[in-house]
Amino acid sequence: MHDLAKEITLKYLGLSVVLVLLLAISLTLGAVDVSVWAALSDAWAGDVSASRSIVFDVRLPRALLAVIVGAGLGMSGAAMQGLLRNPLAEPGVLGVSAGAALGAVITLYFGFTAWGWLVLPAAAMVGSFVALFAIYALAGRSQSVLVLILAGVALNSLFGALVAVALNFADNMFALQEIIFWLMGSLANRSMDHVMIALPTCVLGMALIYSRHAYLDALTLGDDTANSLGFSAGRERAMLLAGIALAVGGGVAVAGSIGFVGLIVPHLLRPWAQHQPGKLLLLSALGGALLVLGADLLVRHLDVARELKLGVVTALLGAPFFIYLLITGKRRLI
């Protein structure tokens, strides 16, 4: 047991080191060749310079958001898979992402963004919590995981239909373009103000999720065993869902829809955690941060006329992986 804990700790450290290195690379590389050391020197001296603005006002917020959003999505995916005991589950299953997207789309459709930059992320957060409350209203006090999944599927369909209605009736081409681009997901043109929105919500959400790690481990033995160990299924599930809503809603609020991170990362890292859901949470947070930061670096350096959206890249990576999981899972059942 001691060797297992030591092995997992080393994996935490390894992922953390790689993440720090990738973060440093993201600050160094870009379309404009600037020195990070020169930017640090200018910031220390209080001088305003091009290198300081590029590093601290453009690259740093984008890199930090990639880490924050990726960590929230990765841990939320691990929590969803542990809660539903299904390796194909991901945060979008419950409709939280779709609810956040609908909140943002409403602000773009009616032009509420003219009131200030804070309106869009605030509306997305409200949308995520509306989705969460709707799940509770539909599922009620049912302890069935199937009821929870069906409620999420229904909400996903409803929110997706409402977004489609907004796209169908949008008479302002600029608003239509803004909605489509936002739904694709991106970290471009973000500032430290966006970091200040995502950081507390995502960290609080991840803290709530991680506080239930013992319950996720107990669930692997079955609902009855978890209840016999003193866990209240209703309370534990409510805490997990609230944490997922905060972490996913906070990420969607500033970055738009970025899919498949919560599916790919926990599945790849599950063997590292010895298939223990509680230990998988932190590993998935680190892995999610690495995946989103790496994908954003790829987006920034692709030689294309228009920057490819981050959500498009993660979908291109995630969809084939999801198909592979379905195929291998089907073979095991045959």
VMD Tcl script that draws the C-alpha trace (Angstrom):
set ca {
  {0.00 0.00 0.00}
  {2.88 2.35 0.82}
  {4.52 1.60 -2.54}
  {1.22 2.29 -4.33}
  {0.84 5.69 -2.62}
  {4.44 6.56 -3.46}
  {3.93 5.56 -7.10}
  {0.81 7.71 -7.46}
  {2.57 10.65 -5.75}
  {5.40 10.40 -8.27}
  {2.85 10.50 -11.08}
  {1.31 13.64 -9.56}
  {4.74 15.25 -9.46}
  {5.56 14.14 -13.00}
  {2.38 15.63 -14.45}
  {2.92 18.82 -12.43}
  {6.47 19.24 -13.77}
  {5.31 18.73 -17.36}
  {2.48 21.23 -16.80}
  {4.88 23.88 -15.48}
  {7.20 23.33 -18.46}
  {4.31 23.59 -20.91}
  {3.13 26.76 -19.16}
  {6.61 28.27 -19.55}
  {6.64 27.31 -23.23}
  {3.25 28.95 -23.77}
  {4.63 32.22 -22.42}
  {7.75 32.00 -24.57}
  {6.40 30.97 -27.95}
  {4.11 33.09 -30.09}
  {3.67 34.97 -33.32}
  {5.88 37.74 -31.93}
  {9.33 36.88 -30.62}
  {9.66 38.47 -27.19}
  {11.80 37.72 -24.15}
  {9.99 36.58 -21.03}
  {12.94 37.73 -18.93}
  {12.74 41.18 -20.47}
  {9.01 41.27 -19.72}
  {9.67 40.25 -16.10}
  {12.37 42.92 -15.82}
  {10.06 45.60 -17.20}
  {7.25 44.52 -14.88}
  {9.60 44.61 -11.86}
  {10.81 48.09 -12.83}
  {7.27 49.30 -13.51}
  {8.06 50.07 -17.13}
  {5.43 49.77 -19.85}
  {6.79 47.90 -22.87}
  {5.60 45.77 -25.77}
  {7.18 42.61 -24.34}
  {5.51 43.15 -20.96}
  {2.10 43.68 -22.58}
  {2.40 40.63 -24.81}
  {3.53 38.28 -22.03}
  {1.36 39.51 -19.14}
  {-1.72 40.86 -20.93}
  {-2.04 38.38 -23.81}
  {-0.17 35.12 -23.23}
  {-0.38 34.72 -19.45}
  {-4.20 35.06 -19.12}
  {-4.69 32.64 -22.00}
  {-2.31 30.07 -20.52}
  {-3.80 30.37 -17.02}
  {-7.32 29.96 -18.38}
  {-6.25 26.85 -20.28}
  {-4.93 25.35 -17.03}
  {-7.99 26.37 -14.98}
  {-10.60 25.31 -17.53}
  {-8.79 22.07 -18.37}
  {-8.39 21.12 -14.71}
  {-12.07 21.76 -14.02}
  {-13.22 19.74 -17.03}
  {-10.81 16.89 -16.32}
  {-11.80 16.50 -12.67}
  {-15.50 16.89 -13.50}
  {-15.21 14.10 -16.06}
  {-13.55 11.81 -13.52}
  {-16.28 12.62 -10.98}
  {-19.04 11.96 -13.53}
  {-17.54 8.61 -14.50}
  {-17.17 7.64 -10.86}
  {-20.68 8.77 -9.92}
  {-22.38 7.06 -12.87}
  {-19.89 4.16 -12.82}
  {-19.56 4.48 -16.58}
  {-16.23 5.22 -18.33}
  {-18.12 6.79 -21.25}
  {-19.71 9.50 -19.09}
  {-18.56 13.14 -19.25}
  {-19.77 16.49 -17.81}
  {-22.01 17.26 -20.77}
  {-24.20 14.25 -19.90}
  {-26.11 16.22 -17.25}
  {-26.79 19.22 -19.47}
  {-24.69 21.61 -17.38}
  {-22.52 22.61 -20.36}
  {-25.59 23.02 -22.57}
  {-27.27 25.18 -19.92}
  {-24.22 27.43 -19.66}
  {-24.07 27.67 -23.46}
  {-27.74 28.64 -23.63}
  {-27.24 31.40 -21.05}
  {-24.43 32.85 -23.12}
  {-26.34 32.51 -26.38}
  {-29.30 34.43 -24.94}
  {-27.05 37.38 -24.06}
  {-25.50 37.36 -27.53}
  {-28.87 37.01 -29.27}
  {-30.49 39.95 -27.49}
  {-27.35 42.09 -27.47}
  {-27.01 42.19 -23.68}
  {-23.23 42.02 -24.07}
  {-23.33 45.76 -24.84}
  {-23.96 46.29 -21.11}
  {-20.42 45.13 -20.30}
  {-17.99 42.25 -20.76}
  {-19.09 40.66 -17.47}
  {-22.63 39.95 -18.73}
  {-21.65 36.99 -20.94}
  {-19.77 34.90 -18.33}
  {-22.36 35.78 -15.68}
  {-25.18 34.56 -17.92}
  {-23.28 31.34 -18.63}
  {-22.86 30.69 -14.91}
  {-26.57 31.33 -14.34}
  {-27.35 28.90 -17.15}
  {-25.26 26.16 -15.55}
  {-27.11 26.51 -12.25}
  {-30.50 26.61 -13.99}
  {-29.52 23.28 -15.57}
  {-28.51 21.91 -12.16}
  {-31.81 22.94 -10.54}
  {-33.72 21.50 -13.51}
  {-31.95 18.18 -13.02}
  {-33.07 18.09 -9.39}
  {-36.61 19.03 -10.43}
  {-36.74 16.22 -12.99}
  {-34.91 13.55 -11.00}
  {-36.48 14.51 -7.67}
  {-35.40 12.33 -4.76}
  {-34.80 9.32 -6.97}
  {-31.63 7.41 -6.11}
  {-31.51 5.88 -9.59}
  {-28.52 6.79 -11.74}
  {-30.62 5.99 -14.81}
  {-33.17 8.69 -13.87}
  {-30.31 11.17 -13.49}
  {-28.93 10.31 -16.93}
  {-32.35 10.52 -18.57}
  {-32.92 13.94 -16.97}
  {-29.57 15.09 -18.38}
  {-30.40 13.78 -21.86}
  {-33.75 15.59 -21.80}
  {-32.13 18.86 -20.72}
  {-29.39 18.55 -23.34}
  {-32.03 18.13 -26.04}
  {-34.10 21.06 -24.75}
  {-31.17 23.47 -24.38}
  {-29.75 22.41 -27.73}
  {-33.11 23.06 -29.39}
  {-33.35 26.52 -27.82}
  {-29.84 27.36 -29.07}
  {-30.89 26.20 -32.54}
  {-33.97 28.47 -32.33}
  {-31.72 31.42 -31.51}
  {-29.50 30.62 -34.48}
  {-32.53 30.22 -36.75}
  {-34.12 33.56 -35.87}
  {-30.99 35.67 -35.45}
  {-31.47 38.59 -37.88}
  {-28.16 40.23 -36.99}
  {-25.31 38.57 -38.87}
  {-22.78 39.90 -36.37}
  {-24.71 38.34 -33.48}
  {-25.04 35.08 -35.42}
  {-21.31 34.97 -36.02}
  {-20.59 35.73 -32.37}
  {-22.89 32.90 -31.25}
  {-21.32 30.37 -33.60}
  {-17.76 31.34 -32.68}
  {-18.56 31.25 -28.97}
  {-20.13 27.79 -29.24}
  {-16.91 26.54 -30.88}
  {-14.92 27.41 -27.76}
  {-11.79 29.56 -27.64}
  {-9.31 31.20 -25.26}
  {-8.33 33.98 -27.65}
  {-8.63 37.61 -26.56}
  {-9.09 36.75 -22.88}
  {-7.78 38.93 -20.05}
  {-6.98 38.61 -16.37}
  {-10.58 39.69 -15.70}
  {-11.71 36.39 -17.20}
  {-9.17 34.56 -15.04}
  {-10.67 36.21 -11.96}
  {-14.09 34.84 -12.97}
  {-12.99 31.30 -13.77}
  {-10.49 30.83 -10.92}
  {-12.79 31.04 -7.87}
  {-15.69 29.17 -9.46}
  {-13.56 26.35 -10.86}
  {-11.44 26.02 -7.70}
  {-14.53 25.95 -5.48}
  {-16.14 23.39 -7.76}
  {-13.05 21.17 -7.75}
  {-12.78 21.49 -3.97}
  {-16.39 20.28 -3.60}
  {-15.74 17.39 -5.97}
  {-12.53 16.32 -4.25}
  {-14.15 16.48 -0.82}
  {-16.35 13.54 -1.94}
  {-13.45 11.34 -3.11}
  {-14.08 8.79 -0.37}
  {-17.70 8.40 -1.49}
  {-16.61 7.77 -5.09}
  {-14.27 5.03 -3.86}
  {-17.08 3.51 -1.79}
  {-19.41 3.54 -4.82}
  {-17.18 1.02 -6.58}
  {-18.44 -1.51 -4.01}
  {-22.10 -0.69 -4.77}
  {-24.78 1.65 -3.44}
  {-25.71 -0.61 -0.54}
  {-22.13 -0.88 0.65}
  {-21.64 2.89 0.35}
  {-24.79 3.46 2.44}
  {-23.63 0.94 5.03}
  {-20.38 2.87 5.39}
  {-22.36 5.94 6.49}
  {-22.59 7.87 3.22}
  {-25.88 9.58 2.42}
  {-26.41 9.05 -1.30}
  {-28.62 12.14 -1.71}
  {-26.23 14.48 0.09}
  {-23.10 13.11 -1.58}
  {-24.67 13.28 -5.03}
  {-25.86 16.85 -4.44}
  {-22.35 17.94 -3.42}
  {-20.81 16.28 -6.46}
  {-23.33 17.78 -8.88}
  {-22.91 21.24 -7.38}
  {-19.13 20.93 -7.74}
  {-19.46 19.79 -11.34}
  {-21.83 22.68 -12.11}
  {-19.37 25.20 -10.66}
  {-16.28 23.75 -12.36}
  {-17.89 23.23 -15.77}
  {-20.00 26.40 -15.65}
  {-16.98 28.51 -14.70}
  {-15.00 27.08 -17.61}
  {-17.77 27.43 -20.18}
  {-18.45 30.97 -18.95}
  {-15.05 32.21 -20.12}
  {-14.01 29.75 -22.83}
  {-17.22 28.62 -24.51}
  {-18.01 24.97 -25.21}
  {-14.95 22.71 -25.05}
  {-15.94 19.09 -25.26}
  {-14.43 15.64 -24.72}
  {-11.76 16.74 -22.21}
  {-13.73 15.15 -19.39}
  {-14.03 11.94 -21.40}
  {-10.50 11.46 -22.73}
  {-8.39 12.40 -19.72}
  {-9.95 10.21 -16.97}
  {-10.01 7.21 -19.30}
  {-6.31 7.57 -20.18}
  {-5.20 8.14 -16.59}
  {-7.44 5.56 -14.86}
  {-4.71 2.84 -14.90}
  {-2.35 5.31 -13.19}
  {-4.84 5.59 -10.31}
  {-5.17 1.80 -10.06}
  {-8.82 2.26 -11.14}
  {-9.66 4.09 -7.89}
  {-12.06 7.01 -8.64}
  {-10.94 9.06 -5.63}
  {-7.28 9.00 -6.66}
  {-8.21 9.68 -10.28}
  {-9.64 13.14 -9.48}
  {-6.35 15.04 -9.02}
  {-4.66 13.11 -11.82}
  {-7.51 14.07 -14.16}
  {-7.27 17.72 -13.11}
  {-3.59 17.78 -14.04}
  {-4.20 15.79 -17.22}
  {-7.07 18.06 -18.27}
  {-4.92 21.13 -17.76}
  {-2.18 19.56 -19.88}
  {-4.58 18.59 -22.66}
  {-6.27 22.00 -22.95}
  {-2.99 23.91 -22.65}
  {-1.37 21.66 -25.26}
  {-4.37 21.94 -27.60}
  {-4.35 25.73 -27.24}
  {-0.63 25.84 -28.07}
  {-1.38 23.77 -31.18}
  {-4.18 26.18 -32.14}
  {-1.92 29.20 -31.71}
  {0.85 27.80 -33.90}
  {-1.07 26.21 -36.74}
  {-0.21 28.02 -39.96}
  {-3.75 28.85 -41.09}
  {-5.39 32.07 -42.25}
  {-7.86 32.08 -39.34}
  {-7.16 30.61 -35.91}
  {-8.83 27.25 -35.44}
  {-11.20 27.21 -32.46}
  {-10.10 25.26 -29.38}
  {-13.40 23.39 -29.09}
  {-13.00 22.18 -32.68}
  {-9.55 20.74 -31.90}
  {-10.71 18.90 -28.77}
  {-13.69 17.52 -30.71}
  {-11.41 16.31 -33.50}
  {-9.31 14.53 -30.86}
  {-12.19 13.34 -28.72}
  {-14.72 12.05 -31.25}
  {-12.43 9.33 -32.72}
  {-11.38 8.38 -29.18}
  {-15.03 8.06 -28.15}
  {-15.73 5.83 -31.17}
  {-12.73 3.69 -30.20}
  {-14.09 3.29 -26.67}
  {-17.48 2.27 -28.04}
  {-15.92 -0.32 -30.34}
  {-13.67 -1.84 -27.66}
  {-16.52 -1.81 -25.14}
  {-18.79 -3.58 -27.61}
  {-16.17 -6.28 -28.18}
  {-15.97 -6.98 -24.46}
  {-19.73 -7.56 -24.37}
  {-19.72 -9.99 -27.30}
}
mol new
graphics top color blue
foreach p $ca { graphics top sphere $p radius 0.5 }
foreach p [lrange $ca 0 end-1] q [lrange $ca 1 end] { graphics top cylinder $p $q radius 0.2 }
display resetview
